[in-house]
């Protein structure tokens, strides 16, 4: 979050920068601040929608400099829709734990961990 930025505004900005999508704040459910790493907590929001945006409508506009190569790389290099349990297999253990916790707070099926039902 940038200094003085409200969490909802930070969420909307991050989504726009990393996907090119403009969300309506009314679509967001605040999940609160959850522990992520020893030195970092994450303020999470869930977005409910009736229709998923087309993948070809998404584009990342933010970059970082790779520590070893010095190359400027996009923060996000691709998009795809996947099942809940596959998402867990593609992220760090800490992020998977946060995903399961957020899903359980929402009462989503398949939020019990790896190998759960599709959500």
DARAGI-V446740 format. One record per backbone hydrogen bond with DSSP energy under -0.5 kcal/mol. CO is the residue of the C=O (numbers start at 1). NH is the residue of the N-H. E is the energy in kcal/mol with one decimal. If there is no record, write none. Layout:
co = {CO:CO}
nh = {NH:NH}
e = {E:E}
This chain:
co = {2:6:7:8:9:10:11:12:13:14:15:15:15:16:17:17:19:21:24:25:27:28:29:29:32:32:34:37:37:40:40:42:42:44:44:46:46:54:55:62:64:64:66:71:71:73:83:84:85:86:87:88:92:93:94:95:96:97:98:99:100:101:102:103:103:104:108:110:113}
nh = {5:10:11:12:13:14:15:16:17:18:19:20:21:20:61:62:59:23:27:28:48:30:31:46:34:44:42:36:40:36:37:34:44:31:32:29:48:57:58:75:66:73:70:66:73:64:87:88:89:90:90:91:96:97:98:99:100:101:102:103:104:105:106:107:108:107:111:113:116}
e = {-2.4:-2.5:-2.4:-2.5:-2.4:-2.8:-2.6:-2.2:-3.0:-2.6:-1.9:-0.7:-0.8:-1.7:-3.5:-0.6:-2.0:-0.7:-2.5:-1.5:-1.9:-0.5:-0.5:-2.4:-0.5:-2.4:-2.8:-0.6:-1.1:-1.5:-3.2:-3.2:-0.8:-2.7:-0.7:-2.7:-0.6:-1.8:-1.7:-2.4:-0.6:-3.2:-2.1:-3.1:-0.6:-2.6:-1.9:-1.6:-1.1:-0.7:-1.1:-0.9:-2.6:-2.2:-1.9:-2.5:-2.5:-2.3:-2.8:-2.5:-2.5:-2.2:-1.3:-0.6:-2.6:-0.7:-0.9:-0.5:-1.4}
